[in-house]
Amino acid sequence: MTVPAGTLRTRILNIVDDVTRECLGAIPETSISGRRVARELTAIVARRGKPGMIVSDRACR
């Protein structure tokens, strides 16, 4: 994939309930820090409650 000069790549943090397949969050950013991930997960836990398990899948670049 060729990216035009001056264009930033966009990353998307997708948070999905594996049982219901409901998208709980889709956060587009040019850079996503661990702190941002923690903030998003904390907000989801506050709304939905603590999950029994969290699975992380970092897609290859």
C-alpha positions as CSV (number, residue, x, y, z in Angstrom):
1,M,0.0,0.0,0.0
2,T,1.4,3.4,-1.0
3,V,0.7,6.3,1.4
4,P,0.9,9.8,-0.1
5,A,3.6,12.1,1.3
6,G,2.4,14.1,4.3
7,T,-0.4,11.6,5.1
8,L,-0.5,10.0,8.5
9,R,-1.6,6.4,8.9
10,T,-4.7,5.8,10.9
11,R,-4.9,3.2,13.6
12,I,-8.3,1.9,14.9
13,L,-8.7,0.4,18.3
14,N,-11.7,-2.0,18.1
15,I,-13.2,-3.3,21.3
16,V,-15.7,-6.1,20.6
17,D,-17.8,-8.3,22.9
18,D,-16.7,-11.8,21.7
19,V,-20.0,-13.4,22.7
20,T,-22.5,-11.0,21.3
21,R,-20.1,-9.6,18.6
22,E,-21.3,-6.1,19.7
23,C,-18.8,-3.3,18.9
24,L,-18.2,-1.6,22.3
25,G,-15.7,0.9,20.9
26,A,-14.0,1.9,17.6
27,I,-11.4,4.6,18.2
28,P,-9.6,6.0,15.2
29,E,-6.3,7.8,15.9
30,T,-2.9,8.3,14.2
31,S,-1.3,6.9,17.4
32,I,-2.9,4.9,20.2
33,S,-1.0,4.8,23.5
34,G,-1.3,2.2,26.2
35,R,-2.7,5.0,28.4
36,R,-5.5,5.7,25.8
37,V,-6.3,1.9,25.6
38,A,-6.6,1.8,29.4
39,R,-8.8,4.9,29.5
40,E,-11.2,3.4,26.9
41,L,-11.3,0.0,28.7
42,T,-12.0,1.7,32.0
43,A,-14.9,3.7,30.5
44,I,-16.4,0.5,29.0
45,V,-16.0,-1.4,32.3
46,A,-17.8,1.6,34.1
47,R,-20.7,1.3,31.7
48,R,-20.9,-2.5,31.2
49,G,-19.2,-4.1,34.2
50,K,-16.0,-6.0,34.5
51,P,-15.6,-8.8,31.9
52,G,-14.6,-12.3,32.8
53,M,-11.7,-12.2,30.4
54,I,-9.9,-9.8,28.1
55,V,-8.3,-11.1,24.9
56,S,-5.8,-9.0,23.0
57,D,-5.0,-9.5,19.4
58,R,-2.4,-7.1,18.0
59,A,-2.7,-7.5,14.3
60,C,0.6,-7.6,12.4
61,R,1.6,-4.4,10.6
